[in-house]
Amino acid sequence: MSTTRRVLVPGEKIEGVNISDFYVYDYKNEKRVSIIGVIDLKQEGQISYSPLNGVYLPKEGDIIIGLVTSHGVANWFLDINSPYQAILSVQDFFGSKQSNQLPEDPFKYLQIGEYVKAKIAAFDRIRNPLLTVQDKGLGKIVEGIVVSVHPTRIPRIIGKKGSMIEMLKSTTSCEFFVAVNGMIHIKCQNEQLENIASNAVKMIELQSHITGLTEKVKKFIEEERKVRGV
Amino acid sequence: MARPQRFIDDEGKRLDGRKPDEIRPVKMQVGVLSNADGSALVEYGLTKVLAAVYGPKESQKSISLPDRASLRVRYHMAPFSTEERKNPAPSRREVELSKVLRESLEPIVITDYFPRTSIDIFIEVLQSDGGTRTVGATAASLALADAGIPMKALVAGVAIGKVDNVLIVDLNEVEDMYGDADMPIVAAPDLGQITLYQLNGVLSKEEFHNAIDMAMKVINKLVDIEKETLRNSYKEAGEE
């Protein structure tokens, strides 16, 4: 094998430069791990560190999917699988600057329980993440279903060089959009396929540590399709 | 439980057959609860403590801090944890221990990554045979690491006591109740920091220094077991 993998626990030394500051901290001039994770030491001298658990921390520019949980006077509040509630303003949602161009009851157009694909426009330590839908492909999700998984399982769902997600797409012939906050938008031809796809995603989440999972999931989808006759 | 006549016999063994510097058999397990973000079950002999961690999550306004996450710790003894039924309502002692344990965990959790959020830690004593606060600290540390909360290091706790003028490690109920001193210590060996220190009874200066040395030796060992437990629980992930 060209790589060696090892589990590191909080307080252990780590060497390497290109690791996110969030997972390491400085202690007396040495770098130490703060979150349990797996270190990959590749032969080319590259190091990557992926945490095994933890929460999603919003980052400006991230494309995420959020669930509308409530609304205020001129904004919606969204659950984005993170410790912080996200805010989407009415003005931004309708893309107009003047308030007289807004519909009379804007909350009719985006209701509680609906999902939105959005970009994080601003986030810092003192304010909750502010969302924007003013970009290509963003906005309310009108078709398909959204499945929520643990944010640290996202790399597994995508797989090495996208192998897992490509397999999912080809075997279910569905469209997948994987958001970094652990929400996955699945759009299929019919409901049966959607159920199979969402079960497959849940299967990956629960068995993410198993080797040869791609083959196992592929088999599962093929069998399900045979049983359900789709 | 009556007071034993002697705590240490002629062979230098304690009531349960341990040597003075020997700890009880330690068992650790992580990820025992599926609904919590992180959890751990730790046993030192007959003392059994379960810890569960939730968060970081959006916190109530009243306890939210502008620059860091707030820690909430609840130490509680189950009604069935003692010989006679314990009233499940939080007692004065439990409220105090919750505060003391919170302060023993605050230095190791990197709370400033998550301003305005809160992290909940529940420490539930399932079976008590002395040293519940130290076992609680060990369990909480494991559960925090299991939850993926950024930490500077792991902590572990152990109590040092004095019976028949001999310093002993990891007291059980009888030694705690009738001994001459009880000194629980929680420390993070990776940082060289003691995060909880209490002393009930009297120790001489020399005894005190010896006691700290004894405690740190044991805590080093306990933290190594913690690391091994965490590594083993994610073993498959590491080998993949």
Contacts between the chains, C-beta under 8 A, distances in Angstrom:
chain1	res1	chain2	res2	distance
A	5	B	237	7.9
A	5	B	238	5.3
A	5	B	239	6.9
A	5	B	240	6.5
A	6	B	238	5.8
A	7	B	230	7.4
A	7	B	231	4.8
A	7	B	234	5.0
A	7	B	235	7.3
A	7	B	237	6.6
A	7	B	238	4.1
A	9	B	145	6.1
A	9	B	154	6.9
A	9	B	226	7.8
A	9	B	227	4.9
A	9	B	230	4.7
A	9	B	231	6.5
A	10	B	145	5.4
A	10	B	150	7.6
A	10	B	151	4.0
A	10	B	152	7.0
A	10	B	153	6.1
A	10	B	154	5.9
A	11	B	151	7.2
A	11	B	152	6.6
A	11	B	153	3.6
A	11	B	154	5.7
A	11	B	188	7.5
A	11	B	190	3.9
A	11	B	191	7.6
A	12	B	227	7.6
A	22	B	113	6.8
A	22	B	150	7.3
A	23	B	150	7.7
A	25	B	110	6.5
A	25	B	150	7.7
A	25	B	152	6.5
A	27	B	152	7.0
A	27	B	191	7.2
A	32	B	152	7.3
A	32	B	153	7.9
A	32	B	190	7.6
A	34	B	110	5.7
A	34	B	150	3.9
A	34	B	151	5.8
A	34	B	152	6.7
A	35	B	148	5.2
A	35	B	149	7.4
A	35	B	150	5.4
A	35	B	151	7.6
A	36	B	145	5.5
A	36	B	146	7.4
A	36	B	148	6.3
A	36	B	230	5.9
A	36	B	234	6.8
A	38	B	234	7.5
A	38	B	237	5.6
A	38	B	238	5.8
A	51	B	148	5.9
A	52	B	148	6.8
A	52	B	234	5.4
A	52	B	237	5.9
A	53	B	37	7.5
A	53	B	38	7.0
A	53	B	146	6.8
A	53	B	147	6.2
A	53	B	148	3.0
A	54	B	147	7.9
A	54	B	148	3.3
A	54	B	149	7.4
A	54	B	150	7.9
A	55	B	55	8.0
A	55	B	56	6.1
A	55	B	114	8.0
A	55	B	148	7.2
A	57	B	113	7.5
A	57	B	114	7.7
A	83	B	55	7.0
A	83	B	56	4.5
A	83	B	57	5.2
A	83	B	58	5.7
A	83	B	114	5.8
A	83	B	117	4.3
A	84	B	58	6.5
A	84	B	116	7.6
A	84	B	117	7.5
A	85	B	58	5.9
A	125	B	67	7.5
A	125	B	115	4.8
A	126	B	66	7.0
A	126	B	115	7.3
A	152	B	148	7.1
A	208	B	237	7.9
A	209	B	234	7.4
A	209	B	236	4.2
A	209	B	237	4.6
A	209	B	240	6.7
A	210	B	236	7.0
A	211	B	236	7.8
A	211	B	239	8.0
A	211	B	240	5.3
